Amino acid sequence: MKNEIFEIGKSVLLSSAGNRKSIYKSEIFSECKTDREKKSMRIRLRRERDKYLSAFLQYQKNPTKLSELKKVWKEYANKVYTDINIICDNNTSSESIELIKKFVAYMEK
């Protein structure tokens, strides 16, 4: 009975797994052999992004440091993200999204 319920409309409904695109370049995961390794890599990448966000908050009143941060961020982002203006996943908190928007806007200047 349960399986029959989920079979209804299967031919016309879209699966969310197929529509989801990664924000990261695929070559980053080339050495990952399991889904667990990919997940671990995504966590490491998020933590690294968060370090840049923290530095951005800390250096806001120091134009020299912000300039240096901008330079290394662009180098990093070009190697990691498919689009350097999209650096958060669908499950990112709304607080983080606001900070990321400010960060990306500043880094685009």
Distance bins in CASP14 RR format, pairs under 12 A and 6 or more apart:
PFRMAT RR
TARGET T0000
AUTHOR 0000-0000-0000
RMODE 2
METHOD distances of the structure
MODEL  1
1 7 0 0 0 0 0 1 0 0 0 0 0
1 8 0 0 0 0 0 1 0 0 0 0 0
2 8 0 0 0 0 0 1 0 0 0 0 0
3 10 0 0 0 0 0 1 0 0 0 0 0
4 10 0 0 0 0 0 1 0 0 0 0 0
6 13 0 0 0 0 1 0 0 0 0 0 0
6 15 0 0 0 0 0 1 0 0 0 0 0
7 13 0 0 0 0 0 1 0 0 0 0 0
9 15 0 0 0 0 0 1 0 0 0 0 0
13 19 0 0 0 0 0 1 0 0 0 0 0
14 20 0 0 0 0 0 1 0 0 0 0 0
16 90 0 0 0 0 1 0 0 0 0 0 0
19 90 0 0 0 0 0 1 0 0 0 0 0
20 89 0 0 0 0 1 0 0 0 0 0 0
20 90 1 0 0 1 0 0 0 0 0 0 0
20 91 0 0 0 0 0 1 0 0 0 0 0
21 81 0 0 0 0 0 1 0 0 0 0 0
21 82 1 0 0 1 0 0 0 0 0 0 0
21 83 0 0 0 0 1 0 0 0 0 0 0
21 86 0 0 0 0 1 0 0 0 0 0 0
21 89 0 0 0 0 0 1 0 0 0 0 0
21 90 0 0 0 0 0 1 0 0 0 0 0
22 28 0 0 0 0 1 0 0 0 0 0 0
22 29 0 0 0 0 1 0 0 0 0 0 0
22 38 0 0 0 0 1 0 0 0 0 0 0
22 41 0 0 0 0 0 1 0 0 0 0 0
22 42 0 0 0 0 1 0 0 0 0 0 0
22 45 0 0 0 0 0 1 0 0 0 0 0
22 80 0 0 0 0 0 1 0 0 0 0 0
22 81 0 0 0 0 1 0 0 0 0 0 0
22 82 1 0 0 1 0 0 0 0 0 0 0
22 83 0 0 0 0 0 1 0 0 0 0 0
22 86 0 0 0 0 0 1 0 0 0 0 0
22 87 0 0 0 0 0 1 0 0 0 0 0
22 89 0 0 0 0 1 0 0 0 0 0 0
22 90 0 0 0 0 0 1 0 0 0 0 0
23 42 0 0 0 0 1 0 0 0 0 0 0
23 45 0 0 0 0 1 0 0 0 0 0 0
23 46 0 0 0 0 0 1 0 0 0 0 0
23 49 0 0 0 0 1 0 0 0 0 0 0
23 77 0 0 0 0 0 1 0 0 0 0 0
23 80 0 0 0 0 1 0 0 0 0 0 0
23 81 1 0 1 0 0 0 0 0 0 0 0
23 82 1 0 0 1 0 0 0 0 0 0 0
23 83 1 0 0 1 0 0 0 0 0 0 0
23 84 0 0 0 0 1 0 0 0 0 0 0
23 85 0 0 0 0 0 1 0 0 0 0 0
23 86 1 0 1 0 0 0 0 0 0 0 0
23 87 1 0 0 1 0 0 0 0 0 0 0
23 88 1 0 0 1 0 0 0 0 0 0 0
23 89 1 0 0 1 0 0 0 0 0 0 0
23 90 0 0 0 0 1 0 0 0 0 0 0
23 91 0 0 0 0 0 1 0 0 0 0 0
23 92 0 0 0 0 1 0 0 0 0 0 0
23 100 0 0 0 0 0 1 0 0 0 0 0
24 30 0 0 0 0 0 1 0 0 0 0 0
24 32 0 0 0 0 0 1 0 0 0 0 0
24 38 0 0 0 0 1 0 0 0 0 0 0
24 41 0 0 0 0 1 0 0 0 0 0 0
24 42 1 0 0 1 0 0 0 0 0 0 0
24 43 0 0 0 0 0 1 0 0 0 0 0
24 44 0 0 0 0 0 1 0 0 0 0 0
24 45 1 0 0 1 0 0 0 0 0 0 0
24 46 0 0 0 0 1 0 0 0 0 0 0
24 48 0 0 0 0 0 1 0 0 0 0 0
24 49 0 0 0 0 0 1 0 0 0 0 0
24 77 0 0 0 0 0 1 0 0 0 0 0
24 79 0 0 0 0 0 1 0 0 0 0 0
24 80 1 0 0 1 0 0 0 0 0 0 0
24 81 1 0 0 1 0 0 0 0 0 0 0
24 82 1 0 0 1 0 0 0 0 0 0 0
24 83 0 0 0 0 0 1 0 0 0 0 0
24 84 0 0 0 0 0 1 0 0 0 0 0
24 86 0 0 0 0 0 1 0 0 0 0 0
24 87 0 0 0 0 1 0 0 0 0 0 0
24 88 0 0 0 0 0 1 0 0 0 0 0
24 89 0 0 0 0 1 0 0 0 0 0 0
25 41 0 0 0 0 0 1 0 0 0 0 0
25 45 0 0 0 0 0 1 0 0 0 0 0
25 76 0 0 0 0 0 1 0 0 0 0 0
25 77 0 0 0 0 0 1 0 0 0 0 0
25 78 0 0 0 0 1 0 0 0 0 0 0
25 79 1 0 0 1 0 0 0 0 0 0 0
25 80 1 0 0 1 0 0 0 0 0 0 0
25 81 1 0 0 1 0 0 0 0 0 0 0
25 82 1 0 1 0 0 0 0 0 0 0 0
25 83 0 0 0 0 0 1 0 0 0 0 0
25 84 0 0 0 0 0 1 0 0 0 0 0
26 32 0 0 0 0 0 1 0 0 0 0 0
26 38 0 0 0 0 0 1 0 0 0 0 0
26 41 0 0 0 0 0 1 0 0 0 0 0
26 80 0 0 0 0 0 1 0 0 0 0 0
26 81 0 0 0 0 0 1 0 0 0 0 0
26 82 0 0 0 0 1 0 0 0 0 0 0
27 41 0 0 0 0 0 1 0 0 0 0 0
27 79 0 0 0 0 1 0 0 0 0 0 0
27 80 0 0 0 0 0 1 0 0 0 0 0
27 81 0 0 0 0 0 1 0 0 0 0 0
27 82 0 0 0 0 0 1 0 0 0 0 0
28 37 0 0 0 0 0 1 0 0 0 0 0
28 38 0 0 0 0 1 0 0 0 0 0 0
28 40 0 0 0 0 0 1 0 0 0 0 0
28 41 1 0 0 1 0 0 0 0 0 0 0
28 42 0 0 0 0 1 0 0 0 0 0 0
28 44 0 0 0 0 1 0 0 0 0 0 0
28 45 1 0 0 1 0 0 0 0 0 0 0
28 48 0 0 0 0 0 1 0 0 0 0 0
28 76 0 0 0 0 0 1 0 0 0 0 0
28 79 0 0 0 0 1 0 0 0 0 0 0
28 80 1 0 0 1 0 0 0 0 0 0 0
28 81 0 0 0 0 1 0 0 0 0 0 0
28 82 0 0 0 0 0 1 0 0 0 0 0
29 35 0 0 0 0 0 1 0 0 0 0 0
29 36 0 0 0 0 0 1 0 0 0 0 0
29 37 0 0 0 0 1 0 0 0 0 0 0
29 38 1 0 1 0 0 0 0 0 0 0 0
29 39 0 0 0 0 0 1 0 0 0 0 0
29 40 0 0 0 0 0 1 0 0 0 0 0
29 41 1 0 0 1 0 0 0 0 0 0 0
29 42 0 0 0 0 1 0 0 0 0 0 0
29 44 0 0 0 0 0 1 0 0 0 0 0
29 45 0 0 0 0 1 0 0 0 0 0 0
29 80 0 0 0 0 0 1 0 0 0 0 0
30 37 0 0 0 0 0 1 0 0 0 0 0
30 38 0 0 0 0 0 1 0 0 0 0 0
30 41 0 0 0 0 0 1 0 0 0 0 0
31 37 1 0 0 1 0 0 0 0 0 0 0
31 38 0 0 0 0 0 1 0 0 0 0 0
31 40 0 0 0 0 0 1 0 0 0 0 0
31 41 0 0 0 0 1 0 0 0 0 0 0
32 38 1 0 1 0 0 0 0 0 0 0 0
32 39 0 0 0 0 1 0 0 0 0 0 0
32 40 1 0 0 1 0 0 0 0 0 0 0
32 41 1 0 1 0 0 0 0 0 0 0 0
32 42 0 0 0 0 1 0 0 0 0 0 0
32 44 0 0 0 0 0 1 0 0 0 0 0
32 45 0 0 0 0 0 1 0 0 0 0 0
33 40 0 0 0 0 0 1 0 0 0 0 0
33 41 0 0 0 0 0 1 0 0 0 0 0
34 40 0 0 0 0 1 0 0 0 0 0 0
34 41 0 0 0 0 0 1 0 0 0 0 0
35 41 0 0 0 0 0 1 0 0 0 0 0
35 42 0 0 0 0 0 1 0 0 0 0 0
36 42 0 0 0 0 0 1 0 0 0 0 0
36 43 0 0 0 0 0 1 0 0 0 0 0
37 43 0 0 0 0 0 1 0 0 0 0 0
37 44 0 0 0 0 0 1 0 0 0 0 0
38 44 0 0 0 0 0 1 0 0 0 0 0
38 45 0 0 0 0 0 1 0 0 0 0 0
39 45 0 0 0 0 0 1 0 0 0 0 0
39 46 0 0 0 0 0 1 0 0 0 0 0
39 89 0 0 0 0 0 1 0 0 0 0 0
40 46 0 0 0 0 0 1 0 0 0 0 0
40 47 0 0 0 0 0 1 0 0 0 0 0
41 47 0 0 0 0 0 1 0 0 0 0 0
41 48 0 0 0 0 0 1 0 0 0 0 0
41 80 0 0 0 0 0 1 0 0 0 0 0
42 48 0 0 0 0 0 1 0 0 0 0 0
42 49 0 0 0 0 0 1 0 0 0 0 0
42 80 0 0 0 0 0 1 0 0 0 0 0
42 88 0 0 0 0 0 1 0 0 0 0 0
42 89 0 0 0 0 1 0 0 0 0 0 0
42 91 0 0 0 0 0 1 0 0 0 0 0
42 92 0 0 0 0 0 1 0 0 0 0 0
43 49 0 0 0 0 0 1 0 0 0 0 0
43 50 0 0 0 0 0 1 0 0 0 0 0
43 89 0 0 0 0 0 1 0 0 0 0 0
44 50 0 0 0 0 0 1 0 0 0 0 0
44 51 0 0 0 0 0 1 0 0 0 0 0
44 80 0 0 0 0 0 1 0 0 0 0 0
45 51 0 0 0 0 0 1 0 0 0 0 0
45 52 0 0 0 0 0 1 0 0 0 0 0
45 76 0 0 0 0 0 1 0 0 0 0 0
45 77 0 0 0 0 0 1 0 0 0 0 0
45 79 0 0 0 0 0 1 0 0 0 0 0
45 80 1 0 0 1 0 0 0 0 0 0 0
45 81 0 0 0 0 1 0 0 0 0 0 0
45 87 0 0 0 0 1 0 0 0 0 0 0
45 88 0 0 0 0 0 1 0 0 0 0 0
45 89 0 0 0 0 0 1 0 0 0 0 0
46 52 0 0 0 0 0 1 0 0 0 0 0
46 53 0 0 0 0 0 1 0 0 0 0 0
46 80 0 0 0 0 0 1 0 0 0 0 0
46 81 0 0 0 0 0 1 0 0 0 0 0
46 87 0 0 0 0 1 0 0 0 0 0 0
46 88 0 0 0 0 1 0 0 0 0 0 0
46 89 0 0 0 0 1 0 0 0 0 0 0
46 91 0 0 0 0 0 1 0 0 0 0 0
46 92 0 0 0 0 1 0 0 0 0 0 0
46 93 0 0 0 0 0 1 0 0 0 0 0
46 96 0 0 0 0 1 0 0 0 0 0 0
46 100 0 0 0 0 0 1 0 0 0 0 0
47 53 0 0 0 0 0 1 0 0 0 0 0
47 54 0 0 0 0 0 1 0 0 0 0 0
48 54 0 0 0 0 0 1 0 0 0 0 0
48 55 0 0 0 0 0 1 0 0 0 0 0
48 72 0 0 0 0 0 1 0 0 0 0 0
48 73 0 0 0 0 0 1 0 0 0 0 0
48 76 1 0 0 1 0 0 0 0 0 0 0
48 77 0 0 0 0 0 1 0 0 0 0 0
48 79 0 0 0 0 0 1 0 0 0 0 0
48 80 0 0 0 0 1 0 0 0 0 0 0
48 81 0 0 0 0 0 1 0 0 0 0 0
48 87 0 0 0 0 0 1 0 0 0 0 0
49 55 0 0 0 0 0 1 0 0 0 0 0
49 56 0 0 0 0 0 1 0 0 0 0 0
49 73 0 0 0 0 1 0 0 0 0 0 0
49 76 0 0 0 0 1 0 0 0 0 0 0
49 77 0 0 0 0 1 0 0 0 0 0 0
49 80 0 0 0 0 1 0 0 0 0 0 0
49 81 0 0 0 0 1 0 0 0 0 0 0
49 84 0 0 0 0 0 1 0 0 0 0 0
49 86 0 0 0 0 0 1 0 0 0 0 0
49 87 1 0 1 0 0 0 0 0 0 0 0
49 88 0 0 0 0 1 0 0 0 0 0 0
49 89 0 0 0 0 0 1 0 0 0 0 0
49 92 0 0 0 0 1 0 0 0 0 0 0
49 96 0 0 0 0 1 0 0 0 0 0 0
49 99 0 0 0 0 0 1 0 0 0 0 0
49 100 0 0 0 0 1 0 0 0 0 0 0
49 103 0 0 0 0 1 0 0 0 0 0 0
49 104 0 0 0 0 0 1 0 0 0 0 0
49 107 0 0 0 0 0 1 0 0 0 0 0
50 56 0 0 0 0 0 1 0 0 0 0 0
50 57 0 0 0 0 0 1 0 0 0 0 0
50 87 0 0 0 0 0 1 0 0 0 0 0
50 88 0 0 0 0 0 1 0 0 0 0 0
50 92 0 0 0 0 0 1 0 0 0 0 0
50 93 0 0 0 0 0 1 0 0 0 0 0
50 96 0 0 0 0 1 0 0 0 0 0 0
50 99 0 0 0 0 1 0 0 0 0 0 0
50 100 0 0 0 0 1 0 0 0 0 0 0
50 103 0 0 0 0 0 1 0 0 0 0 0
51 57 0 0 0 0 0 1 0 0 0 0 0
51 58 0 0 0 0 0 1 0 0 0 0 0
51 69 0 0 0 0 0 1 0 0 0 0 0
51 72 0 0 0 0 0 1 0 0 0 0 0
51 73 0 0 0 0 0 1 0 0 0 0 0
51 76 0 0 0 0 0 1 0 0 0 0 0
51 103 0 0 0 0 0 1 0 0 0 0 0
52 58 0 0 0 0 0 1 0 0 0 0 0
52 59 0 0 0 0 0 1 0 0 0 0 0
52 66 0 0 0 0 0 1 0 0 0 0 0
52 68 0 0 0 0 0 1 0 0 0 0 0
52 69 1 0 0 1 0 0 0 0 0 0 0
52 70 0 0 0 0 0 1 0 0 0 0 0
52 71 0 0 0 0 0 1 0 0 0 0 0
52 72 0 0 0 0 1 0 0 0 0 0 0
52 73 1 0 1 0 0 0 0 0 0 0 0
52 74 0 0 0 0 0 1 0 0 0 0 0
52 75 0 0 0 0 0 1 0 0 0 0 0
52 76 1 0 0 1 0 0 0 0 0 0 0
52 77 0 0 0 0 1 0 0 0 0 0 0
52 80 0 0 0 0 0 1 0 0 0 0 0
52 81 0 0 0 0 0 1 0 0 0 0 0
52 84 0 0 0 0 0 1 0 0 0 0 0
52 87 0 0 0 0 1 0 0 0 0 0 0
52 99 0 0 0 0 0 1 0 0 0 0 0
52 100 0 0 0 0 1 0 0 0 0 0 0
52 103 1 0 0 1 0 0 0 0 0 0 0
52 104 0 0 0 0 0 1 0 0 0 0 0
52 106 0 0 0 0 0 1 0 0 0 0 0
52 107 0 0 0 0 1 0 0 0 0 0 0
53 59 0 0 0 0 0 1 0 0 0 0 0
53 60 0 0 0 0 0 1 0 0 0 0 0
53 69 0 0 0 0 0 1 0 0 0 0 0
53 73 0 0 0 0 0 1 0 0 0 0 0
53 87 0 0 0 0 1 0 0 0 0 0 0
53 88 0 0 0 0 0 1 0 0 0 0 0
53 92 0 0 0 0 0 1 0 0 0 0 0
53 95 0 0 0 0 0 1 0 0 0 0 0
53 96 1 0 0 1 0 0 0 0 0 0 0
53 97 0 0 0 0 0 1 0 0 0 0 0
53 98 0 0 0 0 0 1 0 0 0 0 0
53 99 1 0 1 0 0 0 0 0 0 0 0
53 100 1 0 0 1 0 0 0 0 0 0 0
53 101 0 0 0 0 0 1 0 0 0 0 0
53 102 0 0 0 0 1 0 0 0 0 0 0
53 103 1 0 1 0 0 0 0 0 0 0 0
53 104 0 0 0 0 0 1 0 0 0 0 0
53 106 0 0 0 0 0 1 0 0 0 0 0
53 107 0 0 0 0 0 1 0 0 0 0 0
54 60 0 0 0 0 0 1 0 0 0 0 0
54 69 0 0 0 0 0 1 0 0 0 0 0
54 96 0 0 0 0 0 1 0 0 0 0 0
54 99 0 0 0 0 1 0 0 0 0 0 0
54 103 0 0 0 0 0 1 0 0 0 0 0
55 62 0 0 0 0 0 1 0 0 0 0 0
55 65 1 0 0 1 0 0 0 0 0 0 0
55 66 0 0 0 0 1 0 0 0 0 0 0
55 68 0 0 0 0 1 0 0 0 0 0 0
55 69 1 0 1 0 0 0 0 0 0 0 0
55 70 0 0 0 0 0 1 0 0 0 0 0
55 72 0 0 0 0 1 0 0 0 0 0 0
55 73 0 0 0 0 1 0 0 0 0 0 0
55 76 0 0 0 0 0 1 0 0 0 0 0
55 103 0 0 0 0 1 0 0 0 0 0 0
55 106 0 0 0 0 0 1 0 0 0 0 0
55 107 0 0 0 0 0 1 0 0 0 0 0
56 62 0 0 0 0 0 1 0 0 0 0 0
56 65 0 0 0 0 1 0 0 0 0 0 0
56 66 1 0 0 1 0 0 0 0 0 0 0
56 67 0 0 0 0 0 1 0 0 0 0 0
56 68 0 0 0 0 0 1 0 0 0 0 0
56 69 1 0 0 1 0 0 0 0 0 0 0
56 70 0 0 0 0 1 0 0 0 0 0 0
56 72 0 0 0 0 0 1 0 0 0 0 0
56 73 0 0 0 0 1 0 0 0 0 0 0
56 87 0 0 0 0 0 1 0 0 0 0 0
56 99 0 0 0 0 1 0 0 0 0 0 0
56 100 0 0 0 0 1 0 0 0 0 0 0
56 101 0 0 0 0 0 1 0 0 0 0 0
56 102 1 0 0 1 0 0 0 0 0 0 0
56 103 1 0 1 0 0 0 0 0 0 0 0
56 104 0 0 0 0 0 1 0 0 0 0 0
56 105 0 0 0 0 0 1 0 0 0 0 0
56 106 1 0 0 1 0 0 0 0 0 0 0
56 107 0 0 0 0 1 0 0 0 0 0 0
57 65 0 0 0 0 0 1 0 0 0 0 0
57 66 0 0 0 0 0 1 0 0 0 0 0
57 69 0 0 0 0 0 1 0 0 0 0 0
57 96 0 0 0 0 0 1 0 0 0 0 0
57 99 1 0 0 1 0 0 0 0 0 0 0
57 100 0 0 0 0 0 1 0 0 0 0 0
57 102 0 0 0 0 1 0 0 0 0 0 0
57 103 0 0 0 0 1 0 0 0 0 0 0
57 106 0 0 0 0 0 1 0 0 0 0 0
58 65 0 0 0 0 1 0 0 0 0 0 0
58 66 0 0 0 0 1 0 0 0 0 0 0
58 69 0 0 0 0 1 0 0 0 0 0 0
59 65 1 1 0 0 0 0 0 0 0 0 0
59 66 1 0 1 0 0 0 0 0 0 0 0
59 67 0 0 0 0 1 0 0 0 0 0 0
59 68 0 0 0 0 1 0 0 0 0 0 0
59 69 1 0 1 0 0 0 0 0 0 0 0
59 70 0 0 0 0 1 0 0 0 0 0 0
59 72 0 0 0 0 0 1 0 0 0 0 0
59 73 0 0 0 0 0 1 0 0 0 0 0
59 103 0 0 0 0 0 1 0 0 0 0 0
59 106 0 0 0 0 0 1 0 0 0 0 0
60 66 1 0 0 1 0 0 0 0 0 0 0
60 69 0 0 0 0 0 1 0 0 0 0 0
60 99 0 0 0 0 0 1 0 0 0 0 0
60 102 0 0 0 0 1 0 0 0 0 0 0
60 103 0 0 0 0 0 1 0 0 0 0 0
60 106 0 0 0 0 1 0 0 0 0 0 0
62 68 0 0 0 0 1 0 0 0 0 0 0
62 69 0 0 0 0 1 0 0 0 0 0 0
63 69 0 0 0 0 0 1 0 0 0 0 0
63 70 0 0 0 0 0 1 0 0 0 0 0
63 106 0 0 0 0 0 1 0 0 0 0 0
63 109 0 0 0 0 0 1 0 0 0 0 0
64 70 0 0 0 0 0 1 0 0 0 0 0
64 71 0 0 0 0 0 1 0 0 0 0 0
65 71 0 0 0 0 0 1 0 0 0 0 0
65 72 0 0 0 0 0 1 0 0 0 0 0
65 73 0 0 0 0 0 1 0 0 0 0 0
66 72 0 0 0 0 0 1 0 0 0 0 0
66 73 0 0 0 0 1 0 0 0 0 0 0
66 103 0 0 0 0 0 1 0 0 0 0 0
66 106 1 0 0 1 0 0 0 0 0 0 0
66 107 0 0 0 0 1 0 0 0 0 0 0
66 109 0 0 0 0 1 0 0 0 0 0 0
67 73 0 0 0 0 0 1 0 0 0 0 0
67 74 0 0 0 0 0 1 0 0 0 0 0
67 106 0 0 0 0 0 1 0 0 0 0 0
67 107 0 0 0 0 0 1 0 0 0 0 0
67 109 0 0 0 0 0 1 0 0 0 0 0
68 74 0 0 0 0 0 1 0 0 0 0 0
68 75 0 0 0 0 0 1 0 0 0 0 0
69 75 0 0 0 0 0 1 0 0 0 0 0
69 76 0 0 0 0 0 1 0 0 0 0 0
69 77 0 0 0 0 0 1 0 0 0 0 0
69 103 0 0 0 0 1 0 0 0 0 0 0
69 106 0 0 0 0 1 0 0 0 0 0 0
69 107 0 0 0 0 1 0 0 0 0 0 0
70 76 0 0 0 0 0 1 0 0 0 0 0
70 77 0 0 0 0 0 1 0 0 0 0 0
70 84 0 0 0 0 0 1 0 0 0 0 0
70 103 0 0 0 0 0 1 0 0 0 0 0
70 104 0 0 0 0 0 1 0 0 0 0 0
70 105 0 0 0 0 0 1 0 0 0 0 0
70 106 1 0 0 1 0 0 0 0 0 0 0
70 107 1 0 1 0 0 0 0 0 0 0 0
70 108 0 0 0 0 1 0 0 0 0 0 0
70 109 1 0 0 1 0 0 0 0 0 0 0
71 77 0 0 0 0 0 1 0 0 0 0 0
71 78 0 0 0 0 0 1 0 0 0 0 0
71 107 0 0 0 0 1 0 0 0 0 0 0
72 78 0 0 0 0 0 1 0 0 0 0 0
72 79 0 0 0 0 0 1 0 0 0 0 0
72 107 0 0 0 0 0 1 0 0 0 0 0
73 79 0 0 0 0 0 1 0 0 0 0 0
73 80 0 0 0 0 0 1 0 0 0 0 0
73 81 0 0 0 0 0 1 0 0 0 0 0
73 84 0 0 0 0 1 0 0 0 0 0 0
73 87 0 0 0 0 1 0 0 0 0 0 0
73 103 0 0 0 0 1 0 0 0 0 0 0
73 104 0 0 0 0 1 0 0 0 0 0 0
73 106 0 0 0 0 1 0 0 0 0 0 0
73 107 1 0 1 0 0 0 0 0 0 0 0
73 108 0 0 0 0 0 1 0 0 0 0 0
73 109 0 0 0 0 0 1 0 0 0 0 0
74 80 0 0 0 0 0 1 0 0 0 0 0
74 81 0 0 0 0 0 1 0 0 0 0 0
74 84 1 0 0 1 0 0 0 0 0 0 0
74 85 0 0 0 0 0 1 0 0 0 0 0
74 104 0 0 0 0 0 1 0 0 0 0 0
74 106 0 0 0 0 0 1 0 0 0 0 0
74 107 1 0 0 1 0 0 0 0 0 0 0
74 108 0 0 0 0 1 0 0 0 0 0 0
74 109 0 0 0 0 0 1 0 0 0 0 0
75 81 0 0 0 0 0 1 0 0 0 0 0
75 84 0 0 0 0 0 1 0 0 0 0 0
75 107 0 0 0 0 0 1 0 0 0 0 0
76 84 0 0 0 0 1 0 0 0 0 0 0
76 87 0 0 0 0 0 1 0 0 0 0 0
76 107 0 0 0 0 0 1 0 0 0 0 0
77 83 0 0 0 0 1 0 0 0 0 0 0
77 84 1 0 1 0 0 0 0 0 0 0 0
77 85 0 0 0 0 1 0 0 0 0 0 0
77 86 0 0 0 0 0 1 0 0 0 0 0
77 87 1 0 0 1 0 0 0 0 0 0 0
77 100 0 0 0 0 0 1 0 0 0 0 0
77 103 0 0 0 0 0 1 0 0 0 0 0
77 104 0 0 0 0 1 0 0 0 0 0 0
77 107 1 0 0 1 0 0 0 0 0 0 0
77 108 0 0 0 0 0 1 0 0 0 0 0
78 84 1 0 0 1 0 0 0 0 0 0 0
78 85 0 0 0 0 0 1 0 0 0 0 0
78 87 0 0 0 0 0 1 0 0 0 0 0
78 107 0 0 0 0 0 1 0 0 0 0 0
80 86 0 0 0 0 0 1 0 0 0 0 0
80 87 0 0 0 0 1 0 0 0 0 0 0
81 87 1 0 1 0 0 0 0 0 0 0 0
81 88 0 0 0 0 0 1 0 0 0 0 0
81 89 0 0 0 0 0 1 0 0 0 0 0
81 100 0 0 0 0 0 1 0 0 0 0 0
81 104 0 0 0 0 0 1 0 0 0 0 0
81 107 0 0 0 0 0 1 0 0 0 0 0
83 104 0 0 0 0 0 1 0 0 0 0 0
83 108 0 0 0 0 0 1 0 0 0 0 0
84 100 0 0 0 0 0 1 0 0 0 0 0
84 103 0 0 0 0 0 1 0 0 0 0 0
84 104 1 0 0 1 0 0 0 0 0 0 0
84 107 1 0 0 1 0 0 0 0 0 0 0
84 108 0 0 0 0 1 0 0 0 0 0 0
85 100 0 0 0 0 1 0 0 0 0 0 0
85 101 0 0 0 0 1 0 0 0 0 0 0
85 103 0 0 0 0 0 1 0 0 0 0 0
85 104 1 0 1 0 0 0 0 0 0 0 0
85 105 0 0 0 0 1 0 0 0 0 0 0
85 106 0 0 0 0 0 1 0 0 0 0 0
85 107 0 0 0 0 1 0 0 0 0 0 0
85 108 1 0 0 1 0 0 0 0 0 0 0
86 92 0 0 0 0 0 1 0 0 0 0 0
86 97 0 0 0 0 0 1 0 0 0 0 0
86 100 0 0 0 0 1 0 0 0 0 0 0
86 101 0 0 0 0 0 1 0 0 0 0 0
86 104 0 0 0 0 1 0 0 0 0 0 0
87 96 0 0 0 0 0 1 0 0 0 0 0
87 97 0 0 0 0 0 1 0 0 0 0 0
87 99 0 0 0 0 0 1 0 0 0 0 0
87 100 1 0 0 1 0 0 0 0 0 0 0
87 101 0 0 0 0 1 0 0 0 0 0 0
87 103 0 0 0 0 1 0 0 0 0 0 0
87 104 1 0 0 1 0 0 0 0 0 0 0
87 105 0 0 0 0 0 1 0 0 0 0 0
87 107 0 0 0 0 1 0 0 0 0 0 0
87 108 0 0 0 0 0 1 0 0 0 0 0
88 94 0 0 0 0 0 1 0 0 0 0 0
88 95 0 0 0 0 0 1 0 0 0 0 0
88 96 1 0 0 1 0 0 0 0 0 0 0
88 97 1 0 0 1 0 0 0 0 0 0 0
88 98 0 0 0 0 0 1 0 0 0 0 0
88 99 0 0 0 0 1 0 0 0 0 0 0
88 100 1 0 1 0 0 0 0 0 0 0 0
88 101 0 0 0 0 1 0 0 0 0 0 0
88 103 0 0 0 0 0 1 0 0 0 0 0
88 104 0 0 0 0 1 0 0 0 0 0 0
89 96 0 0 0 0 0 1 0 0 0 0 0
89 97 0 0 0 0 0 1 0 0 0 0 0
89 100 0 0 0 0 0 1 0 0 0 0 0
90 97 0 0 0 0 0 1 0 0 0 0 0
91 97 0 0 0 0 0 1 0 0 0 0 0
92 98 0 0 0 0 0 1 0 0 0 0 0
92 99 0 0 0 0 1 0 0 0 0 0 0
92 100 1 0 0 1 0 0 0 0 0 0 0
92 101 0 0 0 0 0 1 0 0 0 0 0
93 99 0 0 0 0 1 0 0 0 0 0 0
93 100 0 0 0 0 0 1 0 0 0 0 0
94 100 0 0 0 0 0 1 0 0 0 0 0
94 101 0 0 0 0 0 1 0 0 0 0 0
95 101 0 0 0 0 0 1 0 0 0 0 0
95 102 0 0 0 0 0 1 0 0 0 0 0
96 102 0 0 0 0 0 1 0 0 0 0 0
96 103 0 0 0 0 1 0 0 0 0 0 0
96 104 0 0 0 0 0 1 0 0 0 0 0
97 103 0 0 0 0 0 1 0 0 0 0 0
97 104 0 0 0 0 0 1 0 0 0 0 0
98 104 0 0 0 0 0 1 0 0 0 0 0
98 105 0 0 0 0 0 1 0 0 0 0 0
99 105 0 0 0 0 0 1 0 0 0 0 0
99 106 0 0 0 0 0 1 0 0 0 0 0
100 106 0 0 0 0 0 1 0 0 0 0 0
100 107 0 0 0 0 0 1 0 0 0 0 0
101 107 0 0 0 0 0 1 0 0 0 0 0
101 108 0 0 0 0 0 1 0 0 0 0 0
102 108 0 0 0 0 0 1 0 0 0 0 0
102 109 0 0 0 0 0 1 0 0 0 0 0
103 109 0 0 0 0 0 1 0 0 0 0 0
END
